[in-house]
Amino acid sequence: MRYKQFKGHDVSTLGLGGLRFPTAPSDPNTIDRIEGQKVVDTAISCGINCFDTAHSYQNEDSERFLGEALSKYPRDSYYLSTKFYVEYSDDIEATFEAQLKRCQTDYFDFYMLHCLDENTITAYMDKKHDYLGYLLRQKEKGRIRNIGFSSHAAPETLKRFLDWHDQFDMALIQLNYLDWIMLEARRQYEILVEHGIPVWVMEPMKGGSLSTLNKEAAAVLKAVAPKRSLSSWGFQFLQGLSEVQVVLSGMSTVSQVMENAAIFDACNPLNNQERAALSRAAAIFMETMGVPCTSCRYCCSACPADLDIPLLIKGYNEQKISGSTWKIANLSEAKSPTTCLSCGSCVKRCPQKIDIPQVMKRFSMEMEV
């Protein structure tokens, strides 16, 4: 396992995310202790020393399980991260004290404000609750070693948050080779680098979709490296980003841990040929699963319904690939695709020759399901 220095500490470049531990067949909010312990033990035996959870994961059972699973190991042999999510509870003091007990620890190595986005930014910046002030006081007491935040925010929201306070020790963002463009992860990464904030990564496989792709996209990568897993391409893409400190992967099985850990035993960023192949595969995947919109916005001025067409297409793509749209900034405030008049004025302006009215029709049908 490779490690990177963080304030004099060696932190594994691969971390174990606590959202996808194996669960009981009858209850998705109860973690299977026997199988989950195997995952944690394997992670540690492979050199992983960074573990991440949150009180909203499995209705607090992820924290409870990690506290139990890690209790057999010396506290100074691993780094533990958890989060406060304002939409799960607005009482940070009660939440924090309960988290310490569930995790069976008297301090957290990393503690984050969870899920910064357009819906939560106002709450996290609220002077009355002073959530950041509370965390800073816990840091002074040694109960938190490092303060950060996780983010699904659009670049402009992320910038606004860092203009308010940029003395965070780290930040966790959704970053993978598909979202590098599709969800503007590249700009988010650049903003954090500009502020000198170490980058942690979540969703490196976009919820598993990049570990399978589709037949056509997978064939492009297999032609270049027949024996390599599809997951390895996503991880090696991230290894090429110098400011990425830790990649968190939600691993559910022992075999997943062993396979992913082996990739992080060395740093093998993609070469030029491989990057070109990955770009081709991503484009083919998007052609099959989504719509290749470049957000040029030429279509918008031609739309008599005044739709934000690129934003709606972004929502459609995310719905097709991940099954949800909540990570798309401002989508909930936008006019619905059902407002489309199917007049075709937009198509005449589109350099990509996208059948936009048909996309709006399909998106409307997806939203009704």
N, C-alpha and C positions, 0 to 999 in steps of 0.2 A: 504493500500500500504506500502510495506517495502521500507526503504531508507538505503543507505550506505553513510558514511561520505566521502566527497571529499574536502580536504583542509578546513575543518570546515563547509562545507555546506552539507545539507541533499539532496541528489539527488535520485530520485526514481529509483528503480532497473529495472523497465520497462519504456522504453521511446517510444515515438511515432515517427516512421520513416516517412518522408515526400514524399516517392516515390510512394505510392499507395493510395493516397487520391482518393475518387470517382471523376470521370471526366465527362464532358459533353458528351452525347451520340454521338454527331457529331464531337467532337474534343478531342482526347486523351491527348492533351497538355493544355487543359483548365479545371481547377478544378471546380467541381460543388460547388459553394459557399454555398448553403443552406445545402446540405448533408455533405459537408466537415466541416462546422461550427458545426454541430451536433457531428461529430466525435471528434473535438477538445474540445468542451464543456464537452462531456462525459468523455474524458480523464482527464480533470482537476477535474471534480467532483469525479472521482475515485482515485485521488491522484497523477496522473502522472504529473510530473513537468519538464520533459526533452523532448525537441522537436528538431528533427534533419531534416535538409534539405540540398539542394545543388543547385548551379545555373544551373546545367545541368539537374535537375529534371523538367519534364514537360516544358522544354524550358524556365526556370526561373519562371514559374507560381507557383511552389511549394513555393518558397521564398515569392513571392508576396502575395499568399493566406495566408501563416502563419503570415506574417506581419499584414494583415487585421484581421485575426481570433484572434490573441493574443492581439491586440491593446485594447480590452475591459478589459484586466486584468492588474494589476500592474506589471511593468517591473521586479521588484525584486521577483515576485511570481513564476517565471519559469526560466528555463535554456534553452538557444537557441544555437543551433549548426548549422554551415554551413561549406561549403568547397570550395576550389579552385581547379579546374580540368584543368590541363595544356593542355589537348587535346581539351578542349572546348574553351579556350582562353588563350593566353600566356601573357596577360597584367594584372598582379595581382593587380596593383594599381587601374586601372579603374574598374576592376571586384569588388574589395573590396568596393570601394566607392558606386558603384551601388547596391551592396548587402545590405549595411546599409540602403539605401533609400527604397529598396523593402521590407525589413523586418521591416521597421519603428522603427529602434533602433539606438542608438549611440554606442553600443558595442555588441560583441558576447561573450558569456560565453565560448564557445569552437569553435575553428576554425581549420580546417584540410586541409592538402594537400591531395587531393582526388585521390583515386585509384592508390596507389603505386603498380607497377608491373614491369615486365621485359621491358615493352615498355616506361614507364615514369620515371624510376629511374634516368636515365642520365639527363633528363630535370630538375628534382627537385633538383639534386645536382649541377647543372650548376652554376659556379661562376659568370658568366656574368649577368644572370638574378637575382641571389641571392634572390630567392623566400623566403627562410627561414629567411634571414636577414630582409626582408621587414616585415614579420610577427612578428619578435622579436621587431622591432621598434614600431609596432602598439601595441604590448603588453606593452611596456614601457610607451606608451601614455594612456593606460587604455582602448583602443578600442577593444582589445582582452584580455580575462582573462586567457585562457589556449590554448596552441598550441598542436595539435596532427596530426595524419594522418590516413587515411583509407587505407587498404591494401588488394590486391588480389595476393600478391607476393608469390612465392615459398619460403620456409625457407631460402635457401642460399641467395636469393635477400633481404629478410627482414634483415638477419644478416648483409649483406653488407651495407645496409642503416643505421642500428644502429651503425655500426662501424664508419660510417661517422659522425653521430650525434645521441646521445641517450638521450638527455635532453628534451624529449617530455613529456607533461603532461598526455597524454593518447594515445591510439591507438585503432582503430576500425577494426576488422577482421571478415571474414565470418567463423562462427563457429556453427556447429550443429553435432548431433551424427553420421550422415552419413559422413560428410566431416572431422570428427575427424581423420578418417583413409584415406578416398578416396582422399581428397585434402590436406592431411598433416596438418590439422588444429591443431592437438595436438602439433606438433613441433613448429608451429607459436606461439601458446599460451605459450609454455615453454620458447621460446626465449624472449618474452615480459616480462614474470615473472622474468627471469634471469636478465633482465635489469631494473627491478623495475618499469615497465610502466603499469599503470592500463589498464585493458582490457575491451573494449566495444565490443559488439557482434552485427553483422548484419546477415541477412538471417538465423535466428534461425529455421525456418521451410523450409529452402531451396526453397524459392519461392512458398511455399504452398504445395509442394509435400509430406512433412512429416505430414501434417494435414490430408492427405487422405490415403497415402500409397497405398497398394493394398489389395485385400480381404484376401489373405493368411497371409500377415504380420500383418494386422490389427487384425486378429483373435487371434494371439499370445498375443497381448497386451490386447485385450478385455477379454481373458480368465483369466488374472491376475486381471484386474480392469474393470469390465463391464461398470461401469457408468462414467469412466473418458474419457475425449476427447483425441484423438490422439495427439493434439497439446500440451496437458499438459505434455506428456512424454518428448517431446523435451525441453520444458521450465524447467522441473524438472531435466533433465540431466545437463543443464547449471547451475542450482542452486547448483549442486554438485561441481562446479569449484570455489574455494574460491576467486580467483583473478578476477573474472568477476565482473565489477562494474555496468554496465548498459547493458540491452538487448534491442536493438531497434527492434520494430516490426512494419512493414508497415500495419496498420489496416485501412480497407476501410469502415467499418460499425460500427454502435453503438454497435451491439451485439458482434462483435469481440473484441471491446475495453472492454466491461463489462466482457466477458469470460476470456480474458487474464489478466485483472487487478485482477480478483478474485484469479487467480493462484499465483500472486505476493503479495497477502495480507499476505502470510506466506512463509517461506522457507522450502520446503519439498523435499530435494534431494532424489534421488532414493536409495532404500535399495539394498542389495545384490541380492535378488530374482528379483527385478524389473530391475536391471542392466543386469542380465542374460537374462531376457525376452526381453529387448530392443536389446541386441546383437543378439538374435535369429531372432527377427523381422527384424532388419537391414540386416542380412544375407539373409533372405528369399526375402526381397525386392530387394536386389542386384541380387539374382539369377534370378528373374523375369525381372528386369529392366536393369540389367547390367551384367558384367562378374566378377567373384570373383578372380581377379588376386591379388597376394600378393607382386608383384614387386620383386620377388627373382632374376630375371634376368638370370636364368639358360638357358632360351631360346635364349638369345641374341647372345651368341657365336656360336650358331648352325645356325644362319640365314645367308644364302648366300647373301641376299639383304642388309644386315647390317641395318636392321630396329631396332628402339628403341621400341620394342614391348610393354613393360609395359607403356610407355608414350602414345602410340597410343591407348591402351586399356583404359587408364585413360580418354583420349579424347572421346572414344566411349561411355563410361559410362556417362560422363557428358552430351554428346549430347542426349543420351536416356532419362536422368532424367530431365535435365533443358532446353534442346533444344538449347544449345549453348556450344561452346568450348573455348571461349576467355579467360576464367579464368585459363586455363591449361598452365602453364609456359613452354615455349620453343616448344610448339606443332607446331606453325607456321613454325619453322625452321627445323622441323623433316621431314624425308622422308615420302612421302604419303603412306597410306595403299594400294593404287593402285599398289605400287611397289612390293607387296608381290608376290612371285612366286608359292604359293600354293604347295610347295614341301613337307611340313609336317615334316621337320627336327626339327622344334621347338616343335612340339607336343610330340615327344619322350623325350624331356628334361623337359617338364612341370609337376611339382609335382601335380598340380591341374587338370591335364588331360583336359585342355581347348582346344577346337578345334580352334586354333589360326587362321589358314587360313580362316575359316568360319567367324570369327569375323572381320578380315581384309576386307573380301568381303562385309559384312553387313555395316561396317563403310564407305567403299567406296561408297556404295549405298546411305547412309545417307548424305554424303557430296555432292552428285549430286542433291539431292532434293532442 
